[in-house]
């Protein structure tokens, strides 16, 4: 995974996880990779992945089952769509309108 400099790495990892969910690679109520496994896979610090998982827990996309690991929630796809929609409306749409105005 190539990281860009204009966004925090943990947010980019969250988007990566959301893409897996939206594409159906990871299914509802399925176990997601452990913090260490994902950190090794993406070549980042485990603390960064933990910060990503904390963000996804706040958005009700994943849930922690103590002693077992992290799992997708039953409505993870709907939660991802809501999260992505909010991000689009807050970040990308204003930039799009600005570019339209400038051009």
Phi, psi and omega per residue, in radians:
X1 nan 2.283 3.096
X2 -1.685 2.244 -3.116
X3 -1.733 2.450 3.081
X4 -1.675 2.746 -3.060
X5 -1.452 -0.228 -3.028
X6 -1.542 -0.027 3.138
X7 -2.406 2.589 3.107
X8 -1.062 2.506 -3.081
X9 -1.092 -0.702 -3.118
X10 -1.123 -0.549 3.092
X11 -1.242 -0.689 3.098
X12 -1.132 -0.649 3.082
X13 -1.171 -0.683 3.087
X14 -1.057 -0.719 3.100
X15 -1.132 -0.653 3.091
X16 -1.084 -0.792 3.109
X17 -1.109 -0.751 3.137
X18 -1.085 -0.649 3.090
X19 -1.086 -0.746 3.103
X20 -1.045 -0.693 -3.135
X21 -1.192 -0.805 -3.110
X22 -1.148 -0.603 3.136
X23 -1.389 -0.157 3.113
X24 1.498 0.136 3.090
X25 -1.133 -0.704 3.065
X26 -1.945 2.200 -3.066
X27 -1.699 2.795 3.098
X28 -0.956 2.450 3.123
X29 1.122 0.266 3.117
X30 -1.618 2.598 3.113
X31 -1.246 2.351 3.081
X32 -1.655 2.824 3.135
X33 -0.988 2.574 3.113
X34 -1.138 2.875 -3.140
X35 -1.014 -0.810 -3.128
X36 -1.151 -0.753 -3.138
X37 -1.067 -0.800 -3.134
X38 -1.179 -0.645 3.108
X39 -1.090 -0.755 3.111
X40 -1.155 -0.765 -3.123
X41 -1.059 -0.729 -3.085
X42 -1.644 -0.071 3.136
X43 1.030 0.882 3.094
X44 -2.264 2.983 3.111
X45 -1.234 2.418 3.100
X46 -0.994 -0.527 3.097
X47 -1.112 -0.580 3.102
X48 -1.162 -0.758 3.108
X49 -1.145 -0.688 3.111
X50 -1.081 -0.685 3.090
X51 -1.118 -0.667 3.071
X52 -1.090 -0.823 -3.133
X53 -1.118 -0.613 3.061
X54 -1.090 -0.753 3.103
X55 -1.065 -0.802 -3.122
X56 -1.174 -0.529 3.051
X57 -1.186 -0.711 3.112
X58 -1.094 -0.568 3.141
X59 -1.524 0.064 3.123
X60 1.066 0.596 3.098
X61 -1.616 -0.659 3.074
X62 -2.212 2.814 3.094
X63 -2.377 2.555 3.141
X64 -1.671 2.145 3.007
X65 -1.766 1.859 -2.999
X66 -0.888 2.206 3.110
X67 1.464 -0.179 -3.114
X68 -1.938 -0.785 -3.135
X69 2.425 -2.908 -3.135
X70 -1.713 2.426 -3.141
X71 -2.277 2.636 3.022
X72 -1.219 2.565 3.098
X73 -1.338 2.954 -3.115
X74 -1.148 -0.500 3.131
X75 -2.012 0.687 -3.083
X76 -1.040 -0.709 -3.112
X77 -1.093 -0.781 3.124
X78 -1.124 -0.683 3.121
X79 -1.167 -0.680 3.098
X80 -1.121 -0.761 3.120
X81 -1.055 -0.739 3.118
X82 -1.132 -0.742 3.122
X83 -1.106 -0.828 -3.126
X84 -1.135 -0.654 3.108
X85 -1.107 -0.786 3.133
X86 -1.096 -0.741 3.110
X87 -1.100 -0.707 3.124
X88 -1.103 -0.806 -3.108
X89 -1.173 -0.598 -3.097
X90 -1.436 -0.641 -2.986
X91 -1.940 -0.896 -2.985
X92 -1.436 -0.703 -3.091
X93 -1.108 -0.810 3.093
X94 -1.030 -0.665 3.105
X95 -1.148 -0.691 3.098
X96 -1.078 -0.822 3.112
X97 -1.100 -0.667 3.110
X98 -1.100 -0.766 3.102
X99 -1.116 -0.689 3.104
X100 -1.077 -0.801 3.137
X101 -1.060 -0.760 -3.102
X102 -1.208 -0.591 -3.116
X103 -1.451 nan nan
